[in-house]
Amino acid sequence: MIEEDDEFLEQVEARLCDPGMADNPLRPILEDLFNRYRAQSRMLDRLVHIADRFQLAERDRGRKHQENYHRKVRQLEKIVRISDHYQHMMRELNERLHTLSTRDELTELPNRRYILERLESEISYISRNGGTFCLALADLDHFKVINDTHGHSVGDTVLTRVAHALEHDIRDYDVCARWGGEEFLILFPRTTATVASDLAERLRLAATAPVETAQGPIDITVSIGVTEFRPGESIDEILIRVDRALYQAKAENRNCVVLI
Amino acid sequence: MNDLDIPRTNSTPAIVADPARGVLSMHGDSYPENSFALFQPVLDWVEDYLTKTDQPLRLELELLYLNTSSVRALMDILDRLEEAYQENRRVSVIWLYDAANERVAELAEEFKEDCSYPFDIMAKP
């Protein structure tokens, strides 16, 4: 099309230059038309050129928006990832805090606070639904002598070994906690006195094995008091009774289980 | 150039800017109710410092917990430093953490990811 246009324009230009056309009355009209056409054509070219420039600018602007959008999306993904990471860290810290507040540091058994909470909920459960539970209080015999003879480090080893033996031998739903010093309190939920007594005897045998220490094996024994919950009584009352049962076991030459 | 001295609270870090030394430091936890109100003056300070001086800027961080909007604000600050670094400004970050909590170092690494300027993550002595 453009080539045809060029050819046509050349033909018009040739006619205008032809001396034979000089006197033709149509020549000035043709020349005027030709000049107008060229001016219009130049203007059209400029318009097209400007329009193209605008389109290019728009395309660049669109690209910038797109890049900006992708950058924001990446930034958002990063914020979410880091934020998730922080939440994860907080959960771990919470778990650690929970362990610290419910576990005994030396033996890693549940601590006194934990078993007291469990006792409270056990008593509250029984007051609504009936049933019973038992408590056993185990105490290492002659622990003071072990400590005085072999030192606290050996004493700690003995305590830890007995703690693990007790925890290993209780049932899944029983709780064995370090009650303080060389005493361990065991909660037997939904258990009658006769069964608890047998369980305590099993624990006594499990705990009564020589403990390997840095200063050679040490023979140990434990005394255990056992008692069953009496409906309507408080935590203090059952704790006093289990303590009395232990005291009696100590009085009966130790290394035995006494049920009150 | 103004100093910036925002005292530490339970939910916001201590933020101190010392233009004479070219140091901006943040210490503590950050979970304010309004992160924008806390960090906008900090972003403004950084902008001001980078525009009005040609001195180096060091960001000293000792942050433990950040909520999501604080993460965003910190990323904005780090992005602004990157921009300055691309214009040949001397900028750097040093992030100190407690060796007992390695998680914080991992998080600092994530912040570092898109930064091409010196960014040191070090356990506190």
Interface residues (C-beta under 8 A of the other chain):
Chain A: Q75 K78 I79 V80 R81 I82 S83 H85 Y86 H88 M89 M90 E92
Chain B: Y65 L66 N67 T68 V71 R72 M75 D79 N101 R103 V104 E106 L107 E110 F111 E113 D114
